[in-house]
């Protein structure tokens, strides 16, 4: 969240030097224009981070080296500032509720932030409140500028770019599981609910051995974690950020196809449980599911599209997995409680979305890449929503409704 301090930059440089080879105290002093005491303090600090540094005294000189077997694993960790701790704390607060006013945030800070490391309070009780609230306001402003949170209509929301995710406690998850168990059989959502129940069953009642510690669902290890991490590690063997890739993949009718792709971004779809490569091939955007790929080879051609403006925006506008050009949509929703809740949830993950209220209706506007996926989502609202624009989205929904109507008409004719 903030730039590295001078000491951190120097210590990181010293670590890189030692990983490259032995260095004397005098060499480090000269390179970093620092005193003997400063360099020795830096070496002590690095050792305190668990880095094994040897000291050999030779001809009145200290020579430093990192043990060969630990050199590759030696990593420098920057000490975080109290401001970063505060901002992390605010992001955690904002994840607990869909949209919080400044007054809500102040109340939560007063309730939870008595920890001395947060430094929201001054030593004087007289100016404590003023200091606290000014500090919160400044921290929130910085978080908005860093796009880690969003502000809309005087409410603050966590951004989809924030590297945080809250999980359910086991008690809460078991409560949700019991609700799913009691859902009426024959419901139109039965298949979807059964899928959710299966995932919760796996995560609640079965321990998964060997799963990466960074992946959890309901405080249990996510069984697919090793597979996903393995895919990412495999992709990292190729310089996809800078070089075009030759990719062989399984196309339609199981025919193998060879293309040359400049990767724009790599995404994982939780809904589809797949990793996808988004990129350009022959000047046109395309998408390939990783499980379709047979082989990859890096070419000598440069990749000039990796995370460029198009792919940065595409990730924010995708609804499902799509490389379509984003299209502006405008949808009218009935002002009902359950619809308001669903709209609030979707706003948290849609950076370009806006909502306005006009009497008994909501007007939702967004830039969407993936019209068919968005149309499937809108069908879940039934008669509670109407597409105002674009015409293409209206036609997708109308055609789907006509096919459904035709299906039931055929069933009635067969019954007769």
C-alpha positions, -999 to +999 in steps of 0.1 A: +000+000+000+030+023+004+065+026-011+094+008+005+115+027+031+152+034+023+163+008+049+141-019+033+155-011-002+190-013+011+184-046+030+167-061+000+197-051-021+221-067+003+202-099+002+203-100-036+241-093-035+247-122-010+225-146-031+248-137-061+280-144-041+301-135-011+305-099-001+329-081+023+318-055+048+338-029+030+322-037-004+287-033+011+296-001+029+309+014-004+280+002-025+253+015-002+272+045+012+266+033+047+286+030+079+299-002+095+272+000+122+244+003+096+256-027+075+261-049+106+226-039+118+212-048+083+229-083+085+215-088+120+180-078+107+182-103+078+193-130+102+163-121+123+141-130+093+155-165+093+181-160+066+212-181+073+241-157+068+277-168+076+304-144+087+341-152+080+368-130+094+397-129+070+426-104+071+407-082+095+378-081+071+343-095+076+331-115+047+294-125+045+278-154+026+244-172+025+244-210+029+242-225-006+213-248+003+192-220+016+200-192-009+171-199-033+146-199-004+159-167+011+132-140+008+131-105+023+099-094+041+093-057+044+081-047+078+046-032+075+037+002+088+010+010+113-009+028+085-010-004+064-023-023+095-050+003+099-060+001+062-061-037+063-083-034+094-107-011+076-110-035+047-118-064+070-146-042+086-160-034+052-162-071+042-187-077+071-215-056+055-227-046+021-220-009+021-212+011+052-215+048+059-188+068+076-208+067+108-210+029+106-172+026+101-165+050+130-187+029+153-169-003+142-135+012+147-144+024+182-157-011+190-128-031+177-097-010+174-083-006+210-052-024+199-022-002+203-007-011+169-037+005+151-028+039+166-062+053+160-062+069+195-040+097+209-028+098+245-051+126+253-087+117+258-098+153+248-087+151+212-089+112+208-122+112+189-112+140+165-078+124+158-094+090+153-121+101+128-097+123+108-073+094+105-101+071+094-112+096+068-077+099+054-072+061+054-105+056+035-095+082+010-062+064+003-079+031+000-103+046-026-074+060-045-057+026-045-090+010-058-090-013-028-124+000-017-152+019-036-174+049-025-209+052-039-237+074-026-218+081+006-214+044+013-181+024+012-178-010-003-149-035-005-134-036-041-130-068-061-093-059-062-089-062-024-068-093-016-091-104+012-119-129+016-139-137+046-150-173+053-180-187+072-174-203+106-182-240+108-213-231+129-226-207+103-218-231+075-237-260+092-267-236+096-266-229+058-263-266+052-294-274+072-313-248+053-303-264+020-314-298+034-349-284+040-353-269+006-384-282-012-378-311-036-388-304-072-378-267-070-365-252-102-333-244-083-329-280-069-299-289-092-281-257-082-288-261-045-277-297-046-244-286-062-238-261-034-247-288-008-222-312-023-194-286-021-203-278+015-205-315+024-169-320+010-156-290+029-174-295+062-171-332+067-141-344+049-105-333+056-084-331+024-048-342+028-020-323+011-040-292+002-022-259+001-025-240+034-036-208+015-069-222+002-098-227+026-135-231+024-155-228+056-122-233+076-115-266+058-089-271+031-102-268-005-097-301-022-089-285-056-062-262-042-033-284-052-047-288-087-052-251-093-018-242-079-002-270-100-017-254-132-004-219-122+031-234-115+030-251-148+021-219-167+049-200-149+074-222-166+066-202-198+074-165-203+038-158-213+040-122-200+066-113-227+065-140-254+039-153-277+030-190-271+025-218-296-005-238-281-019-271-292-054-277-278-084-300-283-109-282-305-144-292-316-149-329-325-117-337-305-095-324-334-062-309-323-057-273-332-024-253-332-026-215-326-002-187-317-015-167-287-003-136-269-017-140-234-036-110-221-046-125-187-051-158-169-083-162-148-099-189-127-137-193-128-150-205-094-184-212-110-170-234-137-140-246-116-116-240-146-085-220-154-087-199-187-062-182-209-075-150-224-054-135-253-050-125-289-045-148-318-042-135-354-051-100-340-084-112-325-092-119-288-100-155-278-103-178-248-089-213-241-097-235-211-065-249-197-079-285-196-082-284-234-045-276-239-022-305-250+011-286-252+027-252-249+059-238-264+073-203-261+082-186-294+106-157-301+077-133-310+070-106-284+038-104-264+025-069-265-010-074-249-003-089-215-025-070-190-028-040-214-058-016-210-081-039-229-075-070-207-074-050-175-109-037-183-121-071-197-115-088-163-136-061-146-164-063-171-166-101-177-198-118-167-187-154-168-157-161-192-158-141-223-135-120-245-164-101-262-160-063-264-178-048-233-214-036-241-233-010-220-265-025-205-294-009-188-319-031-168-350-022-148-356-041-116-386-042-093-379-026-059-383-057-038-363-067-007-348-099-021-339-081-054-322-052-034-301-078-016-290-095-048-282-061-065-261-050-035-241-083-037-234-079-074-224-043-070-195-054-048-179-072-078-188-049-106-165-018-106-183-001-135-219-008-123-242+020-111-277+018-096-303+045-093-337+043-077-368+057-094-399+051-072-407+014-072-379+004-096-341+002-097-322+012-128-290-009-131-264+001-156-231-017-163-206-026-190-208-063-196-186-087-216-205-119-221-241-112-230-253-149-228-239-154-193-256-122-182-288-132-198-288-165-178-283-145-146-312-121-154-335-151-160-332-159-122-352-127-116-382-139-136-407-110-141-388-089-116-366-073-143-368-059-178-339-051-202-341-016-215-309-018-236-291-031-257-315-047-282-291-077-285-297-086-248-335-082-252-334-106-282-314-132-263-340-132-235-369-132-259-355-161-279-349-181-248-385-175-236-399-185-270-379-217-269-393-225-235-428-217-245-425-239-276-412-267-254-443-266-232-466-262-262-452-294-276-456-312-243-493-302-242-498-314-277-482-348-269-505-351-237-536-346-259 
